Amino acid sequence: MNLGILERIKLYNILPTEGNFLTLKTIRGLQNKLTLTEDEITETGMRLEDDQYKWDKELSCTIDFSLSEKETITNNLKLLDEQGKATMDLLDLYEKFSGEL
């Protein structure tokens, strides 16, 4: 799946912080895939300004998610939806993963 920087950050932020050990192992794998590398940070000019991350160049990459990683993401998107906590800034991610929901 092709994801930009902001999409990667948003996905990282909706990952659960609790669960069984299998879920936690899946989350760790997702965190590693979503985290920007040092090269990506340098290439985009990412920096912290006024408590916000900013970058000069948009960068996207293709990330291959395993079945359990997709399930973890879609389960969290479903949970946000069911709780009425879905937000407009997550709409693009909902649409990208809509085939999985």
N, CA, C and O atoms as a GROMACS GRO file, in nm:
protein
  404
    1MET      N    1   0.085  -0.117   0.000
    1MET     CA    2   0.000   0.000   0.000
    1MET      C    3   0.090   0.124   0.000
    1MET      O    4   0.186   0.131   0.076
    2ASN      N    5   0.058   0.220  -0.085
    2ASN     CA    6   0.135   0.342  -0.096
    2ASN      C    7   0.087   0.443   0.009
    2ASN      O    8  -0.031   0.480   0.011
    3LEU      N    9   0.178   0.487   0.095
    3LEU     CA   10   0.144   0.579   0.203
    3LEU      C   11   0.242   0.695   0.207
    3LEU      O   12   0.362   0.678   0.188
    4GLY      N   13   0.188   0.815   0.232
    4GLY     CA   14   0.270   0.934   0.250
    4GLY      C   15   0.312   0.947   0.396
    4GLY      O   16   0.273   0.867   0.481
    5ILE      N   17   0.391   1.048   0.422
    5ILE     CA   18   0.444   1.070   0.557
    5ILE      C   19   0.331   1.089   0.659
    5ILE      O   20   0.329   1.022   0.762
    6LEU      N   21   0.238   1.178   0.629
    6LEU     CA   22   0.130   1.206   0.723
    6LEU      C   23   0.044   1.083   0.748
    6LEU      O   24  -0.001   1.060   0.860
    7GLU      N   25   0.020   1.005   0.644
    7GLU     CA   26  -0.059   0.882   0.661
    7GLU      C   27   0.014   0.783   0.753
    7GLU      O   28  -0.049   0.717   0.836
    8ARG      N   29   0.143   0.774   0.738
    8ARG     CA   30   0.222   0.685   0.823
    8ARG      C   31   0.215   0.731   0.969
    8ARG      O   32   0.201   0.649   1.060
    9ILE      N   33   0.225   0.861   0.989
    9ILE     CA   34   0.218   0.915   1.125
    9ILE      C   35   0.080   0.888   1.186
    9ILE      O   36   0.070   0.847   1.302
   10LYS      N   37  -0.025   0.911   1.109
   10LYS     CA   38  -0.162   0.889   1.159
   10LYS      C   39  -0.185   0.742   1.192
   10LYS      O   40  -0.243   0.711   1.296
   11LEU      N   41  -0.140   0.652   1.106
   11LEU     CA   42  -0.155   0.509   1.134
   11LEU      C   43  -0.080   0.471   1.261
   11LEU      O   44  -0.132   0.398   1.345
   12TYR      N   45   0.041   0.521   1.273
   12TYR     CA   46   0.121   0.493   1.392
   12TYR      C   47   0.046   0.536   1.518
   12TYR      O   48   0.045   0.466   1.619
   13ASN      N   49  -0.019   0.653   1.511
   13ASN     CA   50  -0.087   0.708   1.627
   13ASN      C   51  -0.217   0.637   1.665
   13ASN      O   52  -0.263   0.651   1.778
   14ILE      N   53  -0.277   0.560   1.573
   14ILE     CA   54  -0.400   0.490   1.609
   14ILE      C   55  -0.374   0.346   1.654
   14ILE      O   56  -0.468   0.274   1.690
   15LEU      N   57  -0.248   0.304   1.652
   15LEU     CA   58  -0.219   0.168   1.695
   15LEU      C   59  -0.248   0.151   1.843
   15LEU      O   60  -0.221   0.241   1.923
   16PRO      N   61  -0.303   0.036   1.880
   16PRO     CA   62  -0.332   0.013   2.022
   16PRO      C   63  -0.203   0.005   2.104
   16PRO      O   64  -0.096  -0.027   2.051
   17THR      N   65  -0.214   0.034   2.231
   17THR     CA   66  -0.098   0.026   2.320
   17THR      C   67  -0.110  -0.090   2.417
   17THR      O   68  -0.021  -0.115   2.498
   18GLU      N   69  -0.221  -0.162   2.407
   18GLU     CA   70  -0.245  -0.278   2.494
   18GLU      C   71  -0.300  -0.393   2.411
   18GLU      O   72  -0.354  -0.372   2.302
   19GLY      N   73  -0.287  -0.511   2.463
   19GLY     CA   74  -0.342  -0.629   2.396
   19GLY      C   75  -0.268  -0.752   2.443
   19GLY      O   76  -0.187  -0.746   2.536
   20ASN      N   77  -0.297  -0.864   2.380
   20ASN     CA   78  -0.225  -0.986   2.415
   20ASN      C   79  -0.087  -0.982   2.350
   20ASN      O   80  -0.058  -0.893   2.269
   21PHE      N   81  -0.002  -1.078   2.383
   21PHE     CA   82   0.136  -1.075   2.334
   21PHE      C   83   0.144  -1.087   2.183
   21PHE      O   84   0.232  -1.027   2.121
   22LEU      N   85   0.055  -1.163   2.121
   22LEU     CA   86   0.055  -1.174   1.975
   22LEU      C   87   0.022  -1.039   1.912
   22LEU      O   88   0.086  -0.998   1.815
   23THR      N   89  -0.077  -0.972   1.967
   23THR     CA   90  -0.114  -0.839   1.916
   23THR      C   91   0.002  -0.740   1.935
   23THR      O   92   0.031  -0.662   1.845
   24LEU      N   93   0.066  -0.744   2.050
   24LEU     CA   94   0.177  -0.653   2.076
   24LEU      C   95   0.294  -0.678   1.980
   24LEU      O   96   0.361  -0.583   1.938
   25LYS      N   97   0.318  -0.803   1.947
   25LYS     CA   98   0.424  -0.834   1.851
   25LYS      C   99   0.388  -0.779   1.712
   25LYS      O  100   0.475  -0.727   1.642
   26THR      N  101   0.261  -0.790   1.675
   26THR     CA  102   0.215  -0.734   1.548
   26THR      C  103   0.230  -0.583   1.548
   26THR      O  104   0.274  -0.525   1.449
   27ILE      N  105   0.195  -0.520   1.659
   27ILE     CA  106   0.206  -0.374   1.671
   27ILE      C  107   0.351  -0.330   1.659
   27ILE      O  108   0.381  -0.230   1.593
   28ARG      N  109   0.441  -0.404   1.721
   28ARG     CA  110   0.584  -0.369   1.709
   28ARG      C  111   0.629  -0.374   1.564
   28ARG      O  112   0.702  -0.286   1.518
   29GLY      N  113   0.585  -0.475   1.491
   29GLY     CA  114   0.618  -0.485   1.349
   29GLY      C  115   0.563  -0.368   1.270
   29GLY      O  116   0.630  -0.312   1.183
   30LEU      N  117   0.439  -0.330   1.300
   30LEU     CA  118   0.378  -0.214   1.235
   30LEU      C  119   0.455  -0.086   1.265
   30LEU      O  120   0.479  -0.004   1.176
   31GLN      N  121   0.492  -0.068   1.390
   31GLN     CA  122   0.567   0.052   1.428
   31GLN      C  123   0.698   0.061   1.349
   31GLN      O  124   0.736   0.169   1.303
   32ASN      N  125   0.765  -0.053   1.334
   32ASN     CA  126   0.890  -0.054   1.259
   32ASN      C  127   0.868  -0.019   1.112
   32ASN      O  128   0.950   0.051   1.052
   33LYS      N  129   0.759  -0.066   1.054
   33LYS     CA  130   0.730  -0.037   0.913
   33LYS      C  131   0.688   0.108   0.892
   33LYS      O  132   0.720   0.168   0.789
   34LEU      N  133   0.618   0.165   0.988
   34LEU     CA  134   0.564   0.300   0.972
   34LEU      C  135   0.662   0.410   1.009
   34LEU      O  136   0.649   0.523   0.961
   35THR      N  137   0.759   0.379   1.092
   35THR     CA  138   0.856   0.479   1.137
   35THR      C  139   0.946   0.522   1.021
   35THR      O  140   0.995   0.438   0.945
   36LEU      N  141   0.967   0.652   1.008
   36LEU     CA  142   1.054   0.702   0.903
   36LEU      C  143   1.199   0.668   0.935
   36LEU      O  144   1.241   0.671   1.051
   37THR      N  145   1.274   0.635   0.832
   37THR     CA  146   1.416   0.604   0.849
   37THR      C  147   1.496   0.735   0.857
   37THR      O  148   1.444   0.842   0.826
   38GLU      N  149   1.618   0.725   0.900
   38GLU     CA  150   1.706   0.843   0.905
   38GLU      C  151   1.721   0.904   0.766
   38GLU      O  152   1.721   1.026   0.752
   39ASP      N  153   1.732   0.819   0.664
   39ASP     CA  154   1.745   0.869   0.526
   39ASP      C  155   1.619   0.945   0.484
   39ASP      O  156   1.629   1.049   0.420
   40GLU      N  157   1.502   0.894   0.519
   40GLU     CA  158   1.376   0.962   0.485
   40GLU      C  159   1.365   1.096   0.556
   40GLU      O  160   1.320   1.194   0.498
   41ILE      N  161   1.406   1.100   0.682
   41ILE     CA  162   1.402   1.224   0.759
   41ILE      C  163   1.493   1.328   0.694
   41ILE      O  164   1.454   1.445   0.680
   42THR      N  165   1.612   1.287   0.655
   42THR     CA  166   1.707   1.378   0.589
   42THR      C  167   1.654   1.423   0.454
   42THR      O  168   1.658   1.542   0.421
   43GLU      N  169   1.604   1.327   0.375
   43GLU     CA  170   1.556   1.359   0.239
   43GLU      C  171   1.439   1.457   0.240
   43GLU      O  172   1.428   1.542   0.152
   44THR      N  173   1.351   1.445   0.339
   44THR     CA  174   1.232   1.531   0.343
   44THR      C  175   1.258   1.663   0.415
   44THR      O  176   1.178   1.755   0.404
   45GLY      N  177   1.368   1.673   0.488
   45GLY     CA  178   1.396   1.793   0.565
   45GLY      C  179   1.307   1.803   0.688
   45GLY      O  180   1.276   1.913   0.734
   46MET      N  181   1.267   1.689   0.742
   46MET     CA  182   1.178   1.688   0.858
   46MET      C  183   1.246   1.752   0.978
   46MET      O  184   1.364   1.730   1.005
   47ARG      N  185   1.167   1.833   1.050
   47ARG     CA  186   1.218   1.902   1.168
   47ARG      C  187   1.102   1.933   1.262
   47ARG      O  188   0.986   1.927   1.223
   48LEU      N  189   1.135   1.965   1.383
   48LEU     CA  190   1.035   2.002   1.484
   48LEU      C  191   1.036   2.153   1.498
   48LEU      O  192   1.138   2.213   1.533
   49GLU      N  193   0.920   2.216   1.470
   49GLU     CA  194   0.904   2.361   1.483
   49GLU      C  195   0.779   2.389   1.565
   49GLU      O  196   0.670   2.343   1.530
   50ASP      N  197   0.795   2.463   1.672
   50ASP     CA  198   0.681   2.500   1.755
   50ASP      C  199   0.596   2.379   1.793
   50ASP      O  200   0.473   2.382   1.782
   51ASP      N  201   0.661   2.273   1.838
   51ASP     CA  202   0.595   2.150   1.882
   51ASP      C  203   0.520   2.077   1.771
   51ASP      O  204   0.430   1.998   1.799
   52GLN      N  205   0.553   2.104   1.645
   52GLN     CA  206   0.493   2.034   1.532
   52GLN      C  207   0.602   1.988   1.437
   52GLN      O  208   0.701   2.057   1.414
   53TYR      N  209   0.580   1.867   1.383
   53TYR     CA  210   0.673   1.819   1.283
   53TYR      C  211   0.637   1.878   1.148
   53TYR      O  212   0.520   1.881   1.108
   54LYS      N  213   0.739   1.926   1.078
   54LYS     CA  214   0.720   1.984   0.945
   54LYS      C  215   0.825   1.925   0.854
   54LYS      O  216   0.932   1.883   0.898
   55TRP      N  217   0.794   1.922   0.725
   55TRP     CA  218   0.889   1.873   0.627
   55TRP      C  219   0.871   1.950   0.498
   55TRP      O  220   0.765   2.004   0.470
   56ASP      N  221   0.979   1.954   0.420
   56ASP     CA  222   0.982   2.034   0.298
   56ASP      C  223   0.940   1.955   0.174
   56ASP      O  224   0.890   2.013   0.078
   57LYS      N  225   0.961   1.826   0.176
   57LYS     CA  226   0.937   1.744   0.058
   57LYS      C  227   0.849   1.625   0.098
   57LYS      O  228   0.879   1.553   0.193
   58GLU      N  229   0.741   1.606   0.022
   58GLU     CA  230   0.654   1.491   0.048
   58GLU      C  231   0.723   1.366  -0.005
   58GLU      O  232   0.790   1.367  -0.108
   59LEU      N  233   0.705   1.260   0.067
   59LEU     CA  234   0.767   1.134   0.031
   59LEU      C  235   0.664   1.024   0.056
   59LEU      O  236   0.600   1.022   0.160
   60SER      N  237   0.649   0.936  -0.038
   60SER     CA  238   0.559   0.823  -0.017
   60SER      C  239   0.638   0.696  -0.042
   60SER      O  240   0.739   0.696  -0.113
   61CYS      N  241   0.590   0.589   0.016
   61CYS     CA  242   0.655   0.460  -0.004
   61CYS      C  243   0.548   0.351  -0.001
   61CYS      O  244   0.438   0.370   0.051
   62THR      N  245   0.583   0.240  -0.057
   62THR     CA  246   0.493   0.126  -0.057
   62THR      C  247   0.528   0.037   0.062
   62THR      O  248   0.643  -0.004   0.078
   63ILE      N  249   0.428   0.009   0.142
   63ILE     CA  250   0.447  -0.077   0.259
   63ILE      C  251   0.360  -0.201   0.240
   63ILE      O  252   0.240  -0.191   0.215
   64ASP      N  253   0.422  -0.316   0.251
   64ASP     CA  254   0.349  -0.441   0.243
   64ASP      C  255   0.311  -0.484   0.384
   64ASP      O  256   0.397  -0.509   0.469
   65PHE      N  257   0.180  -0.492   0.409
   65PHE     CA  258   0.130  -0.533   0.540
   65PHE      C  259   0.094  -0.681   0.537
   65PHE      O  260   0.038  -0.730   0.439
   66SER      N  261   0.125  -0.749   0.645
   66SER     CA  262   0.083  -0.889   0.660
   66SER      C  263  -0.066  -0.891   0.691
   66SER      O  264  -0.125  -0.787   0.720
   67LEU      N  265  -0.125  -1.007   0.685
   67LEU     CA  266  -0.268  -1.021   0.715
   67LEU      C  267  -0.297  -0.975   0.857
   67LEU      O  268  -0.395  -0.903   0.880
   68SER      N  269  -0.214  -1.015   0.953
   68SER     CA  270  -0.239  -0.976   1.092
   68SER      C  271  -0.219  -0.825   1.112
   68SER      O  272  -0.288  -0.765   1.195
   69GLU      N  273  -0.127  -0.765   1.038
   69GLU     CA  274  -0.108  -0.620   1.047
   69GLU      C  275  -0.229  -0.546   0.990
   69GLU      O  276  -0.276  -0.448   1.049
   70LYS      N  277  -0.281  -0.593   0.877
   70LYS     CA  278  -0.402  -0.533   0.819
   70LYS      C  279  -0.519  -0.546   0.915
   70LYS      O  280  -0.596  -0.452   0.933
   71GLU      N  281  -0.533  -0.662   0.977
   71GLU     CA  282  -0.642  -0.684   1.072
   71GLU      C  283  -0.630  -0.590   1.190
   71GLU      O  284  -0.731  -0.536   1.236
   72THR      N  285  -0.510  -0.569   1.240
   72THR     CA  286  -0.489  -0.478   1.353
   72THR      C  287  -0.530  -0.336   1.316
   72THR      O  288  -0.599  -0.269   1.392
   73ILE      N  289  -0.489  -0.291   1.198
   73ILE     CA  290  -0.525  -0.157   1.153
   73ILE      C  291  -0.676  -0.145   1.134
   73ILE      O  292  -0.738  -0.052   1.185
   74THR      N  293  -0.734  -0.238   1.061
   74THR     CA  294  -0.878  -0.228   1.032
   74THR      C  295  -0.962  -0.243   1.159
   74THR      O  296  -1.065  -0.177   1.172
   75ASN      N  297  -0.919  -0.327   1.252
   75ASN     CA  298  -0.992  -0.339   1.378
   75ASN      C  299  -0.992  -0.209   1.455
   75ASN      O  300  -1.092  -0.173   1.518
   76ASN      N  301  -0.881  -0.136   1.450
   76ASN     CA  302  -0.874  -0.008   1.520
   76ASN      C  303  -0.956   0.099   1.450
   76ASN      O  304  -1.018   0.183   1.515
   77LEU      N  305  -0.957   0.097   1.318
   77LEU     CA  306  -1.042   0.191   1.245
   77LEU      C  307  -1.189   0.162   1.272
   77LEU      O  308  -1.268   0.255   1.290
   78LYS      N  309  -1.226   0.034   1.276
   78LYS     CA  310  -1.364  -0.005   1.308
   78LYS      C  311  -1.402   0.040   1.448
   78LYS      O  312  -1.511   0.092   1.471
   79LEU      N  313  -1.310   0.020   1.542
   79LEU     CA  314  -1.336   0.059   1.681
   79LEU      C  315  -1.360   0.209   1.692
   79LEU      O  316  -1.453   0.252   1.760
   80LEU      N  317  -1.277   0.288   1.627
   80LEU     CA  318  -1.297   0.434   1.628
   80LEU      C  319  -1.433   0.470   1.569
   80LEU      O  320  -1.501   0.559   1.620
   81ASP      N  321  -1.470   0.401   1.462
   81ASP     CA  322  -1.600   0.426   1.399
   81ASP      C  323  -1.714   0.389   1.493
   81ASP      O  324  -1.808   0.467   1.510
   82GLU      N  325  -1.707   0.272   1.554
   82GLU     CA  326  -1.813   0.226   1.644
   82GLU      C  327  -1.827   0.315   1.767
   82GLU      O  328  -1.938   0.332   1.819
   83GLN      N  329  -1.716   0.371   1.813
   83GLN     CA  330  -1.718   0.458   1.930
   83GLN      C  331  -1.756   0.602   1.894
   83GLN      O  332  -1.765   0.688   1.981
   84GLY      N  333  -1.778   0.627   1.765
   84GLY     CA  334  -1.810   0.762   1.722
   84GLY      C  335  -1.690   0.855   1.731
   84GLY      O  336  -1.707   0.977   1.743
   85LYS      N  337  -1.569   0.798   1.726
   85LYS     CA  338  -1.447   0.878   1.739
   85LYS      C  339  -1.372   0.890   1.606
   85LYS      O  340  -1.256   0.931   1.603
   86ALA      N  341  -1.439   0.854   1.497
   86ALA     CA  342  -1.377   0.870   1.365
   86ALA      C  343  -1.364   1.020   1.338
   86ALA      O  344  -1.454   1.098   1.371
   87THR      N  345  -1.253   1.058   1.278
   87THR     CA  346  -1.229   1.200   1.252
   87THR      C  347  -1.202   1.222   1.104
   87THR      O  348  -1.163   1.130   1.032
   88MET      N  349  -1.222   1.344   1.060
   88MET     CA  350  -1.201   1.379   0.920
   88MET      C  351  -1.056   1.356   0.877
   88MET      O  352  -1.031   1.317   0.763
   89ASP      N  353  -0.961   1.378   0.967
   89ASP     CA  354  -0.822   1.362   0.926
   89ASP      C  355  -0.784   1.215   0.905
   89ASP      O  356  -0.677   1.185   0.853
   90LEU      N  357  -0.873   1.122   0.946
   90LEU     CA  358  -0.849   0.981   0.921
   90LEU      C  359  -0.928   0.928   0.802
   90LEU      O  360  -0.916   0.811   0.767
   91LEU      N  361  -1.008   1.014   0.739
   91LEU     CA  362  -1.096   0.970   0.631
   91LEU      C  363  -1.020   0.905   0.516
   91LEU      O  364  -1.063   0.802   0.464
   92ASP      N  365  -0.908   0.963   0.477
   92ASP     CA  366  -0.829   0.903   0.368
   92ASP      C  367  -0.782   0.762   0.403
   92ASP      O  368  -0.780   0.673   0.317
   93LEU      N  369  -0.745   0.742   0.528
   93LEU     CA  370  -0.702   0.608   0.570
   93LEU      C  371  -0.820   0.512   0.572
   93LEU      O  372  -0.806   0.396   0.532
   94TYR      N  373  -0.936   0.558   0.617
   94TYR     CA  374  -1.057   0.475   0.612
   94TYR      C  375  -1.082   0.429   0.470
   94TYR      O  376  -1.113   0.313   0.445
   95GLU      N  377  -1.070   0.524   0.375
   95GLU     CA  378  -1.096   0.491   0.236
   95GLU      C  379  -0.991   0.395   0.179
   95GLU      O  380  -1.025   0.305   0.103
   96LYS      N  381  -0.863   0.414   0.217
   96LYS     CA  382  -0.759   0.322   0.169
   96LYS      C  383  -0.779   0.181   0.221
   96LYS      O  384  -0.753   0.083   0.151
   97PHE      N  385  -0.825   0.171   0.344
   97PHE     CA  386  -0.844   0.040   0.405
   97PHE      C  387  -0.989  -0.008   0.395
   97PHE      O  388  -1.024  -0.108   0.457
   98SER      N  389  -1.074   0.062   0.318
   98SER     CA  390  -1.216   0.029   0.314
   98SER      C  391  -1.240  -0.112   0.263
   98SER      O  392  -1.338  -0.176   0.303
   99GLY      N  393  -1.156  -0.162   0.177
   99GLY     CA  394  -1.169  -0.299   0.131
   99GLY      C  395  -1.142  -0.399   0.241
   99GLY      O  396  -1.182  -0.515   0.232
  100GLU      N  397  -1.074  -0.354   0.345
  100GLU     CA  398  -1.040  -0.440   0.458
  100GLU      C  399  -1.143  -0.431   0.570
  100GLU      O  400  -1.148  -0.519   0.656
  101LEU      N  401  -1.227  -0.325   0.571
  101LEU     CA  402  -1.321  -0.303   0.681
  101LEU      C  403  -1.441  -0.392   0.672
  101LEU      O  404  -1.529  -0.386   0.758
   0.00000   0.00000   0.00000
